[in-house]
């Protein structure tokens, strides 16, 4: 074989190699960003133990760390209000927050968000009432910023008329999200019953607000649109939004995910929903970040249900 032919063959292979490298480079640059998932504990999972005094809410960080979680999702009324009593309560919210931050920091735990309840309905027709509710929520925005959380979770309860509900919700969320933006805090709406569990309506609210720091906290379990006698809580559900469709729709605006669970069989499968299917919807949406374990089963001891929920998340999304 002549030198001329060898050079020609070499040039051909070089060109092919260059083309292959360019192709790989193009594939690399168009590849979706790596999704990173961590697991946080929603404090509501242990609310009965906090209410009965067997767990001090100030110990939340150590309880969660001992169970293998890396993030904390606080519930505001597990620290304030008549339902809870613990030694530090009488020292006031500022002292409580300072101690919670000290403990979470010392344990290397990430404060993720605060779930806010009991501070007034944000979607009522009365603008004076909703303006007061917005003001009531601001102290929890401040608390979240102090703790190093990225968000607070709010509810949208109020008007029964869907169109009024959308308009009222947009008005309140714009006001609260504007305040929260200066604190680098997101305002997240959970699908939590009534109109907020109608994913299409809630998406209209998100579109109406149109702010980067306003989004959804997608809960796997709360898709009841209407209960008997139009009760907000407690009564049997008589109308429900499709769970899987709703989760897929709301993930487009998700800044957080609440992996609600209720019951497990002996093999560790959640028996009320297709948990792996839902987790794959979460992954396919492109979401990254903390997924909160929120076990809400009837068991007196929530720890096995919490562990089973965490294990499913790890099996499908992490391991």
C-alpha positions as CSV (number, residue, x, y, z in Angstrom):
1,X,0.0,0.0,0.0
2,X,1.4,3.4,-1.0
3,X,2.0,6.3,1.4
4,X,-0.6,8.2,-0.6
5,X,-3.2,5.6,0.1
6,X,-2.3,5.4,3.8
7,X,-2.6,9.1,4.1
8,X,-6.0,9.0,2.3
9,X,-7.3,6.2,4.7
10,X,-5.9,8.1,7.7
11,X,-7.7,11.3,6.5
12,X,-11.0,9.3,6.1
13,X,-10.8,7.9,9.6
14,X,-9.9,11.3,11.0
15,X,-12.9,12.8,9.3
16,X,-15.2,10.0,10.6
17,X,-13.8,10.4,14.1
18,X,-14.4,14.2,13.9
19,X,-17.9,13.7,12.7
20,X,-18.6,11.1,15.5
21,X,-17.1,13.4,18.1
22,X,-19.3,16.3,16.8
23,X,-22.3,14.0,17.0
24,X,-21.5,13.0,20.6
25,X,-20.9,16.7,21.5
26,X,-24.3,17.6,20.0
27,X,-25.9,14.8,22.0
28,X,-24.2,15.9,25.1
29,X,-25.3,19.5,24.8
30,X,-28.9,18.6,24.1
31,X,-29.1,16.1,26.9
32,X,-31.5,17.0,29.7
33,X,-30.0,18.3,32.9
34,X,-29.4,15.7,35.6
35,X,-32.2,15.5,38.1
36,X,-31.3,15.5,41.7
37,X,-33.8,14.3,44.3
38,X,-33.6,14.6,48.0
39,X,-36.2,13.5,50.6
40,X,-37.6,15.8,53.2
41,X,-40.0,15.0,56.0
42,X,-43.3,16.8,56.1
43,X,-43.9,17.5,59.8
44,X,-47.6,16.8,59.4
45,X,-46.7,13.1,59.3
46,X,-46.1,13.3,63.1
47,X,-48.7,15.8,64.0
48,X,-50.7,13.5,66.2
49,X,-47.5,12.8,68.3
50,X,-46.8,16.5,68.6
51,X,-50.4,17.2,69.6
52,X,-50.4,14.4,72.3
53,X,-47.0,15.6,73.6
54,X,-45.0,12.5,72.8
55,X,-42.8,14.5,70.4
56,X,-41.7,18.0,71.1
57,X,-41.9,20.0,67.8
58,X,-38.6,21.6,68.7
59,X,-37.0,18.1,68.2
60,X,-38.2,18.0,64.5
61,X,-34.7,18.2,63.0
62,X,-33.3,15.5,65.2
63,X,-36.3,13.2,64.6
64,X,-36.0,13.6,60.9
65,X,-32.3,13.2,60.8
66,X,-32.4,10.0,62.8
67,X,-35.0,8.6,60.3
68,X,-32.7,9.3,57.3
69,X,-34.1,12.5,55.9
70,X,-32.1,15.5,54.8
71,X,-34.8,18.2,54.6
72,X,-37.5,19.6,56.9
73,X,-41.0,20.8,55.9
74,X,-42.5,22.7,58.9
75,X,-46.2,23.2,59.7
76,X,-46.9,26.6,61.3
77,X,-49.7,25.5,63.6
78,X,-47.6,22.8,65.1
79,X,-45.8,25.7,66.8
80,X,-48.7,28.2,67.5
81,X,-52.3,27.8,68.4
82,X,-54.4,26.0,71.0
83,X,-53.8,22.5,69.7
84,X,-50.1,22.4,70.7
85,X,-48.3,22.8,74.0
86,X,-44.5,22.4,74.4
87,X,-41.9,24.0,76.8
88,X,-40.6,26.7,74.4
89,X,-44.0,27.9,73.2
90,X,-44.3,30.6,75.9
91,X,-41.1,32.2,74.8
92,X,-42.7,33.4,71.6
93,X,-42.3,32.8,67.9
94,X,-39.0,34.7,67.5
95,X,-37.3,32.5,70.1
96,X,-38.8,29.4,68.7
97,X,-37.5,30.2,65.2
98,X,-34.0,31.0,66.4
99,X,-33.8,27.7,68.2
100,X,-35.2,25.8,65.3
101,X,-32.5,27.3,63.0
102,X,-29.8,26.6,65.5
103,X,-30.8,22.9,65.8
104,X,-31.3,22.4,62.1
105,X,-28.0,24.0,61.2
106,X,-26.1,22.1,63.9
107,X,-27.4,18.8,62.4
108,X,-26.8,19.8,58.8
109,X,-30.5,19.6,57.9
110,X,-32.0,21.7,55.1
111,X,-35.0,23.8,56.0
112,X,-37.2,23.4,52.9
113,X,-40.5,25.2,53.5
114,X,-43.3,26.1,56.0
115,X,-46.8,24.9,55.4
116,X,-49.1,27.7,56.5
117,X,-52.7,27.2,57.8
118,X,-55.1,29.2,59.9
119,X,-54.1,32.7,58.7
120,X,-57.2,33.5,56.8
121,X,-58.8,32.6,53.4
122,X,-57.0,34.2,50.4
123,X,-59.8,33.6,47.8
124,X,-62.8,35.3,49.3
125,X,-64.8,38.0,47.5
126,X,-64.2,40.5,50.3
127,X,-61.0,42.3,49.4
128,X,-60.6,43.8,52.9
129,X,-60.7,40.3,54.4
130,X,-58.3,38.8,51.9
131,X,-55.9,41.8,52.3
132,X,-55.8,41.0,56.0
133,X,-55.1,37.3,55.2
134,X,-52.2,38.3,53.0
135,X,-50.8,40.4,55.8
136,X,-51.2,37.5,58.2
137,X,-49.2,35.3,55.9
138,X,-46.3,37.8,55.7
139,X,-44.8,36.8,59.1
140,X,-44.4,33.3,57.8
141,X,-42.6,34.6,54.7
142,X,-40.3,36.3,57.1
143,X,-40.0,33.1,59.2
144,X,-39.2,31.1,56.1
145,X,-36.5,33.6,55.0
146,X,-35.0,33.5,58.5
147,X,-34.8,29.7,58.6
148,X,-33.3,29.5,55.1
149,X,-36.4,27.9,53.5
150,X,-37.1,28.4,49.8
151,X,-40.9,28.7,50.1
152,X,-44.1,28.8,52.1
153,X,-47.2,26.7,51.2
154,X,-50.6,28.4,51.2
155,X,-54.2,27.4,50.7
156,X,-56.7,28.9,48.4
157,X,-60.1,28.7,50.2
158,X,-62.8,31.1,49.5
159,X,-65.4,31.9,46.9
160,X,-67.7,29.1,45.7
161,X,-68.0,30.5,42.1
162,X,-65.0,29.2,40.1
163,X,-64.5,32.5,38.2
164,X,-64.6,34.6,41.3
165,X,-62.3,32.1,43.0
166,X,-59.7,32.4,40.2
167,X,-59.9,36.2,40.2
168,X,-59.7,36.5,44.0
169,X,-56.8,34.0,44.2
170,X,-54.8,35.9,41.6
171,X,-55.3,39.1,43.5
172,X,-54.1,37.7,46.8
173,X,-51.2,35.7,45.4
174,X,-49.8,38.6,43.4
175,X,-49.8,40.7,46.6
176,X,-48.2,38.0,48.7
177,X,-45.7,36.9,46.0
178,X,-44.6,40.5,45.5
179,X,-43.8,40.7,49.2
180,X,-42.1,37.3,49.2
181,X,-40.0,38.1,46.1
182,X,-38.0,40.6,48.1
183,X,-37.2,37.9,50.6
184,X,-36.3,35.3,47.9
185,X,-39.2,33.2,49.0
186,X,-41.6,31.3,46.8
187,X,-45.3,31.1,47.5
188,X,-46.7,27.7,46.7
189,X,-50.3,26.6,46.4
190,X,-51.1,23.1,47.4
191,X,-54.0,21.2,45.8
192,X,-55.8,21.0,49.1
193,X,-59.5,20.5,48.3
194,X,-62.3,22.4,46.6
195,X,-61.3,24.5,43.6
196,X,-57.6,24.2,44.4
197,X,-57.9,20.5,43.6
198,X,-59.2,21.3,40.1
199,X,-55.9,21.3,38.3
200,X,-57.1,23.3,35.3
201,X,-58.5,26.0,37.5
202,X,-55.3,26.2,39.6
203,X,-53.3,26.5,36.4
204,X,-55.4,29.5,35.4
205,X,-54.5,31.0,38.7
206,X,-50.8,30.4,38.1
207,X,-51.1,31.9,34.6
208,X,-52.9,34.9,36.0
209,X,-50.3,35.6,38.7
210,X,-47.4,35.1,36.2
211,X,-44.6,35.4,38.7
212,X,-41.5,33.2,38.9
213,X,-41.8,32.8,42.7
214,X,-45.4,31.7,42.6
215,X,-46.0,28.0,41.9
216,X,-47.5,24.8,43.1
217,X,-46.8,22.2,45.8
218,X,-48.1,19.1,44.2
219,X,-49.7,16.7,46.6
220,X,-50.3,13.1,45.6
221,X,-53.5,12.7,47.6
222,X,-55.6,15.9,47.7
223,X,-57.9,15.8,44.6
224,X,-61.3,15.9,46.3
225,X,-63.4,18.7,44.6
226,X,-66.4,18.4,46.8
227,X,-67.4,16.7,50.1
228,X,-70.8,15.8,51.4
229,X,-72.8,18.9,52.5
230,X,-70.0,21.0,51.0
231,X,-67.9,20.4,54.2
232,X,-64.3,21.6,53.9
233,X,-62.8,18.6,55.8
234,X,-63.9,15.4,57.4
235,X,-66.9,14.4,55.3
236,X,-66.8,11.7,52.5
237,X,-65.6,12.9,49.1
238,X,-68.4,12.9,46.5
239,X,-66.5,14.4,43.5
240,X,-62.9,13.9,42.7
241,X,-60.4,15.2,40.0
242,X,-58.4,12.5,38.3
243,X,-55.3,12.1,40.4
244,X,-52.8,11.2,37.7
245,X,-54.1,13.8,35.3
246,X,-54.0,16.4,38.0
247,X,-50.5,15.6,39.1
248,X,-49.2,15.7,35.5
249,X,-50.9,19.1,34.9
250,X,-49.7,20.7,38.1
251,X,-46.1,19.6,37.8
252,X,-45.7,22.2,35.1
253,X,-45.7,24.8,37.9
254,X,-44.2,22.7,40.7
255,X,-41.7,24.2,43.1
256,X,-42.3,21.3,45.5
257,X,-43.8,17.8,45.7
258,X,-45.6,16.3,48.6
259,X,-45.6,12.5,48.4
260,X,-48.8,11.8,50.3
261,X,-49.4,8.2,51.3
262,X,-52.1,6.3,53.3
263,X,-51.6,2.6,53.4
264,X,-49.2,-0.2,52.4
265,X,-49.3,-3.9,51.8
266,X,-46.8,-6.5,53.1
267,X,-44.6,-6.0,50.0
268,X,-44.3,-2.2,50.6
269,X,-46.7,-1.1,47.9
270,X,-49.0,1.9,48.5
271,X,-52.5,0.4,48.2
272,X,-54.6,3.5,47.4
273,X,-52.7,4.7,44.3
274,X,-50.1,3.7,41.8
275,X,-47.1,5.3,43.5
276,X,-44.4,4.3,41.0
277,X,-46.6,5.8,38.2
278,X,-46.9,9.0,40.0
279,X,-43.2,9.2,40.8
280,X,-42.4,8.6,37.1
281,X,-44.8,11.5,36.3
282,X,-42.7,13.7,38.7
283,X,-39.4,12.6,37.0
284,X,-40.8,13.0,33.5
285,X,-41.8,16.6,34.3
286,X,-38.1,17.5,34.8
287,X,-38.6,18.4,38.4
288,X,-35.5,18.3,40.7
289,X,-35.3,19.0,44.4
290,X,-36.9,17.8,47.6
291,X,-39.8,15.4,47.7
292,X,-41.6,15.5,51.0
293,X,-42.8,12.4,52.7
294,X,-46.3,13.0,54.2
295,X,-47.8,9.8,55.6
296,X,-51.4,10.3,56.6
297,X,-52.6,6.8,57.3
298,X,-54.8,5.7,60.3
299,X,-51.9,3.9,62.0
300,X,-51.2,4.9,65.6
301,X,-47.5,4.7,64.8
302,X,-46.7,6.6,61.6
303,X,-43.1,5.5,61.4
304,X,-43.6,2.3,59.3
305,X,-45.7,4.2,56.8
306,X,-43.2,7.0,56.6
307,X,-40.4,4.5,56.0
308,X,-42.4,2.7,53.3
309,X,-43.1,6.0,51.5
310,X,-39.4,7.0,51.7
311,X,-38.3,3.5,50.4
312,X,-40.6,3.8,47.4
313,X,-39.2,7.2,46.5
314,X,-35.7,5.9,46.8
315,X,-36.4,2.8,44.7
316,X,-38.0,4.6,41.8
317,X,-36.2,7.9,41.7
318,X,-32.8,7.6,43.5
319,X,-31.4,4.1,43.6
